[in-house]
């Protein structure tokens, strides 16, 4: 968890890798190292003895959706994590449920992704962003303050 906090909250890749490196030394065959490879977007840790790696990854990582900062003016970054390669749609809706933007529509690899939303041309207010995959749909709220 500490490694993920360094990476996601503080955007501190160096301390995240240091934390995961310490985990790899203590627990060289731990499934969480597979997760560390995903969040770092690299094959940094060679995990011996794990079978059905794709299945284990799916149990460790879940689809997630967040944005930061929130409230924002006028730029926010929407992050999502996919448990497997999938076709996704990432859309933004206004408070009345009208679609105002399509941020992504297509196939994305397994792992963490980040898309910047520039809302310069949108009025202040509450917006919803929705991630739709082949197996799930997640909607979150964000606030644009100008």
C-alpha positions as CSV (number, residue, x, y, z in Angstrom):
1,X,0.0,0.0,0.0
2,X,2.8,2.4,0.8
3,X,4.3,2.0,-2.6
4,X,1.0,2.7,-4.3
5,X,0.6,5.8,-2.1
6,X,4.0,7.1,-3.1
7,X,3.1,6.5,-6.8
8,X,-0.5,7.7,-6.9
9,X,-0.8,10.4,-4.2
10,X,2.7,11.9,-4.3
11,X,3.7,11.0,-7.9
12,X,7.0,9.8,-6.3
13,X,8.2,6.9,-8.5
14,X,11.6,6.6,-6.8
15,X,10.2,6.0,-3.3
16,X,7.5,3.7,-4.7
17,X,10.2,1.6,-6.4
18,X,12.3,1.6,-3.2
19,X,9.3,0.3,-1.3
20,X,8.5,-2.4,-3.8
21,X,12.2,-3.4,-3.9
22,X,12.2,-3.9,-0.2
23,X,9.1,-6.0,-0.5
24,X,10.8,-8.1,-3.3
25,X,13.8,-8.8,-1.0
26,X,11.6,-9.9,1.9
27,X,9.0,-11.8,-0.1
28,X,10.5,-12.7,-3.5
29,X,7.6,-15.0,-4.5
30,X,4.7,-12.8,-3.3
31,X,1.8,-12.1,-5.7
32,X,1.9,-8.4,-4.7
33,X,5.1,-8.1,-6.8
34,X,2.9,-8.9,-9.9
35,X,0.8,-5.9,-8.8
36,X,3.9,-3.8,-8.4
37,X,4.9,-4.6,-12.0
38,X,1.4,-3.4,-13.1
39,X,1.4,-0.1,-11.3
40,X,5.0,0.7,-12.3
41,X,4.1,-0.3,-15.9
42,X,7.2,-2.4,-16.3
43,X,8.5,-6.0,-15.7
44,X,10.7,-5.0,-12.8
45,X,10.2,-8.0,-10.6
46,X,10.8,-11.6,-11.8
47,X,8.4,-13.7,-9.7
48,X,9.4,-17.4,-9.5
49,X,7.0,-20.2,-8.9
50,X,3.7,-18.4,-9.7
51,X,1.4,-20.3,-11.9
52,X,-1.6,-18.9,-13.8
53,X,-0.2,-15.4,-13.5
54,X,-3.0,-13.7,-15.4
55,X,-5.6,-15.3,-13.1
56,X,-3.6,-14.2,-10.0
57,X,-3.3,-10.6,-11.4
58,X,-7.1,-10.5,-11.9
59,X,-7.6,-11.3,-8.2
60,X,-5.0,-8.7,-7.0
61,X,-6.0,-5.8,-9.2
62,X,-9.5,-4.5,-9.6
63,X,-10.9,-1.9,-12.0
64,X,-10.6,1.5,-10.4
65,X,-11.5,5.1,-11.4
66,X,-10.4,8.4,-9.8
67,X,-9.6,12.0,-10.7
68,X,-7.2,14.5,-9.2
69,X,-7.5,17.2,-8.3
70,X,-11.2,17.4,-7.4
71,X,-12.5,20.1,-7.3
72,X,-10.5,21.3,-10.3
73,X,-9.9,24.4,-12.5
74,X,-9.7,23.8,-15.4
75,X,-7.6,20.6,-15.7
76,X,-7.9,17.3,-13.9
77,X,-6.4,13.9,-14.5
78,X,-8.7,10.9,-14.7
79,X,-7.0,7.7,-13.8
80,X,-8.3,4.2,-14.3
81,X,-6.9,0.7,-13.8
82,X,-7.9,-2.3,-15.8
83,X,-7.7,-5.9,-14.6
84,X,-7.2,-7.1,-18.2
85,X,-6.9,-5.8,-21.7
86,X,-10.3,-4.5,-22.6
87,X,-12.4,-2.1,-24.8
88,X,-13.4,0.9,-22.8
89,X,-15.4,4.1,-23.1
90,X,-14.6,7.0,-20.8
91,X,-17.3,9.8,-21.0
92,X,-18.1,13.0,-19.1
93,X,-21.7,14.0,-18.4
94,X,-23.2,17.2,-17.0
95,X,-25.5,17.3,-14.0
96,X,-28.6,16.7,-16.3
97,X,-27.0,13.5,-17.7
98,X,-26.1,14.9,-21.1
99,X,-22.9,13.6,-22.6
100,X,-20.5,16.5,-22.9
101,X,-17.2,14.7,-23.8
102,X,-15.8,11.4,-24.9
103,X,-12.3,11.1,-23.5
104,X,-11.5,7.6,-24.6
105,X,-13.1,4.9,-26.8
106,X,-11.1,1.9,-27.7
107,X,-8.9,-0.9,-26.6
108,X,-6.5,-0.4,-23.6
109,X,-3.9,-2.7,-22.1
110,X,-4.1,-4.1,-18.6
111,X,-2.8,-1.7,-15.9
112,X,-3.0,1.9,-15.0
113,X,-3.9,4.7,-17.4
114,X,-4.3,8.4,-17.0
115,X,-6.2,10.9,-19.3
116,X,-6.1,14.6,-18.8
117,X,-9.4,16.5,-19.0
118,X,-9.1,20.2,-20.0
119,X,-12.5,21.8,-19.1
120,X,-11.6,25.3,-20.3
121,X,-14.7,25.4,-22.5
122,X,-17.1,24.0,-19.9
123,X,-19.1,26.0,-17.3
124,X,-18.5,25.6,-13.6
125,X,-20.6,22.8,-12.0
126,X,-20.9,19.2,-11.1
127,X,-19.9,16.6,-13.7
128,X,-19.9,12.8,-13.8
129,X,-17.3,10.7,-15.5
130,X,-18.1,7.1,-16.5
131,X,-15.8,4.3,-17.4
132,X,-17.5,1.4,-19.2
133,X,-15.7,-1.9,-19.8
134,X,-17.0,-5.2,-21.2
135,X,-17.8,-6.3,-17.7
136,X,-18.3,-3.2,-15.6
137,X,-19.4,0.4,-15.4
138,X,-18.1,2.9,-12.9
139,X,-19.3,6.5,-12.4
140,X,-17.8,9.1,-10.2
141,X,-18.6,12.8,-9.5
142,X,-16.2,15.8,-10.0
143,X,-16.6,19.5,-9.5
144,X,-15.3,22.2,-11.9
145,X,-14.8,25.6,-10.1
146,X,-13.8,28.6,-12.2
